[in-house]
């Protein structure tokens, strides 16, 4: 049975004509753009270059295709943006008040408490960091349940072992963290303006 399923998946992949050699150049390029848009539209997380290359031919230039898609969307309330090493659809910032007024989407998806935001900030700027390091920042122990909630949301994960005695594990941010906050990489973190040490109980 497994062998049969494997053959079916392989056949499906082979059935997808990537090169589209029977199409005129302009139509081929448009079809590649449509395929990339379809993949991005269907994904709730950033899609990286390797995945996009599965749906276009060897003559396709992913960066140029993305640029053409972005140009097509210039008058739309959403855009294709570079996030966490890939691309995804995002509504344009000027429409955030409209979206919040209609459905309060942001609050439903990312309803962070002040303490959660403080710990996320501390991990993002000081990673890899262990619980003792967080205690140094906040002046008190960070609640284990709070850390568990952030892990459950896949915003932080275990990092390398700390050099402290007992080699406790550390915390690092995830690709989902980058996606939630619209960052291409940690280098895009804004300058830290405030000290979060009055939070995270």
N, C-alpha and C positions, 0 to 999 in steps of 0.2 A: 504493500500500500504506500509506504513512504517513498519507495523508488518511483512509483507511478506519479505521485504528487510532485516529486522533484522534476520529473520529465515534463510535466504540464507547465510548471513555472518556467522552465528553461525554454519551452516552446513559445510561451507568451512573450518572453524577453526577445527571442529571435524574431517573432512576428512584428515587433515594433521597428519600423523602418526609420533608422536614425539619419541616414545620409540624404534621403529624399532626392535622389539623383534625377528622378523623372520630372521634377518640378523646376520651373524657371527660378532663377536666383532670388528674385524679389519675393515670390510666394514661399519659397523654402525658408527664407529668413523670417517671414511673418509667421510661418508655422512653428518654427523654433521658439519665437517670442511667445506664441500662444501656449506652447507646451510648458515653458518656464513659468508663465503666469499661472497656469493651471496647478502646477506643483506647489507654488508659493501660496496660492489661494487655499489649497487643501490642507496646508500645514499650519499648525498653531505655534510652531517654533521655528527659529531660523534654519534655513536650508543651505547647506554648504555647497561649494563648487563641485565636489565629487558626485553628489547626488544629482545635481543639474546635468552633469555630463552624461548621465545615464539616459537622458531623453533627447539629446541633440547629437548631431553628427560630428565627425572629426574636424570638419571645416568651420564649425561654429566657434565664435569667440564669446565666451560667457560675459565678459566685462562689457563688450560692445552691445550685446543683446540686452543686458540689464540697462545700459544707458538709453537704448531706444525705447524700452518699456517705460523707463522713468520719464522720458520726453513725452510719450503718449499720455501719461497720467498727469501732466503738469497742471491741468485745469480741474483735476479730480480732488475730492476731499481726502484722498488717501494716496499713499506713495509706496514704492518699493525702497526700503532702506537697508543699509548695511548694519547688521547687529550680530555680535558674538561670533564673528568668523563666517557668517552666512548672510542671507537676505530674507526679508519677510515683509508682508504688507503691514503698514501702520497708518492710522488716521493722522492727518496733519494737525500739528499742535493748535492751530487757531480754531479747530473744530472740537477741541476737548470740552469747552463749556456746553456745546450743543449736545454732545454725547452724554455728559453728566446729567443735563437737564432731562433728557429723554429716558434714560434708564439707570443712571448712576452706576454705569458699568465699572468704572475704575474702582469705586468703593467696594463693589461686590467681589471683584477679582483680587484686589490687593488691599484689603482692609488691615493695614499695619497699625499696631499700637505704637505709642511713643517709645516704649521700651524695646519693641522689636526693631524699630528703625534705628535706635541707638546702637543696638548690638550688631545689626547689619552693617552700619557705618564703621563700627570698630573693627569688625572682621575684614571688611573691604579694604580699609586703609592700613591694617597692621598684619594681614595674613602672611604666612600661617601663624595663628595665635591660639594658645591653649586657654583653659578656664582661668588659670592663675594670671595669665596676661590680661584677660578681660577684667579680672578683679583689680589688677594694678590700675587699669584705666578708670573703672567705675568706683573704686574704693570699697567694693563689696562683691560678694559672690554673685555670679549671674545665674538666674533661675534655670534649673535643668529643663523644666517644662517649656520655657521660652525657647531654649535651644532646640528642643525636640520639635516644636512647632515650625521653626525655621527650616529644620531638616525635612520635616514632612512636606513642606511647601517646595522642597528641592531648591532652596535658595543658598543653603550652606551644606557642606559635606565635610567628611573627615579628611584632614591633610596629613602631612608626614608627622612622624613621632617628634615630640618636643625633646630638646637636649636636657630638659630639667630632670631631676631625679625621678625615677619611676617611668620615664619616657611616656608621659601622657600624650594622647592624640591631640592634634591641633584642628582648627577649623579653617576652611577656605570657602570662598564664594564659588558658585557654579555658573555654567553657561546660562541656566535659567535666570539667575540673578542679572546677568548682563542683558538678557532679553527683556526682563520686566522693566528695567530702568533705561532701556534703549541705548546701551553702550556697545561699541564695537569691541573694546577690550578694556582692561583695568586702567590703561593709560588715559582713557577718556573720563576717568573720575574727576569731578570738579575739585577745585581747591577747597580744602576743608576750612570752613568759616567759623564753626563753633565747636566747643568742647562738649562731647556727648556724655561726660562723666556724671551728670546729674540725673541720668536715667538708668534703665536696665536693672530693675529690682528683682 
